[in-house]
Amino acid sequence: MDTGTHIVMGIAIGTIATIDPVVSSHPETAKAIMIGALIGSQAPDLDTILKLKNNAKYIKNHRGITHSIPAVILWPILISGIIYLFLPEASLFHLWLWTFLAVILHVFVDIFNAYGTQALRPFTKKWIALGIINTFDAFIFGMHIFGLILWAFGFSPQYTFLVIYVILIGYYVLRYQMQQNVLKKVKSMIPSSKSIIISPTIHFNQWHLAITTDQNFYVARAVLNKIIIHDTFEKVPLPDNAIIAAAKLDDNVAAFLSFSPVYRWEMEEYSDHYEVRFIDLRYRSKGFYPFVAVVQLDFDLNIVSSYTGWIFSEEKLRSKLDLIPNET
């Protein structure tokens, strides 16, 4: 989920904790838990700092080890231990317990996004992405804001957020049912489908679709009860040649290939260089595919320039590559 939603979820966990008699009767513990829940609700996203280094490191590692089983165990111990140094009168066990719940909730809700997490590391590095809830969901965020408003007007915060979370459980079930209905419609429309990736959008009744058959990729959108196919691409295997082998050695390309489950590729030869482009088919936006990896190589197959990330125009991509303009 987005940072704002994780913050309000941390506040919700901190208030629900006061249902615990030990917490409600001990102000220092309640204060420590609110701090722990807020930090715990953000801690797994500490890897966002990798974006300061480069996109390749960020794409390859974001929601990876920091969302893994060892991290989920270690984050609450580290956070509660540090808080306890400053608030030693708090109950360490209850501080750890509610901080642990905040961390668990963070990783759990991230699994429902299209981006997903590597939540089962170290057992597997497979990305778990259920594609049910958009990274920012207006209903989920809005319900938390509504709860904060009720709290400000004097409603019991712990029971308010308990009721809200019961409603949100029902909302997740509803979104799952909606996704399954889309899946059934796609299978009915394209029975030869081998893989169907469904990604939620910010719009409640719209979903991105990336469909794979033995021969083709279909890029589509589900709107209400209708499947609209936007693009069809022939499924061409990635060639086993020296140019592609050299391109795969690039950090940006390697990061893209480790993350993207469905993509097409393009290879061009220009007057003084090759260019290989990998295009993720999950994120079509206004006729453009913004998530790409591009590498330029000289004729000795040395990597001259490369980029991976989100680009919404060809001009911007050229400025990112910077080194070699494409001139035949």
Secondary structure, DSSP 8 states (H G I E B T S, - for coil): --HHHHHHHHHHHHHHGGGSHHHHT-HHHHHHHHHHHHHHTTGGGGGGGGGGT-HHHHHHHTTSGGGSHHHHHHHHHHHHHHHHHH-TTS-HHHHHHHHHHHHHHHHHHHHTSSS-B-TTTTT----B----S-SS-HHHHHHHHHHHHHHHTT--HHHHHHHHHHHHHHHHHHHHHHHHHHHHHHHHH-TT-SEEEEEE-SSTTEEEEEEE-SSEEEEEEEETTEEEEEEEEE------SHHHHHHHTSHHHHHHHHH-SSEEEEEEE-SS-EEEEEEESS--BTTB--EEEEEEE-TT--EEEEEEEE-SSHHHHHHHH-S-----
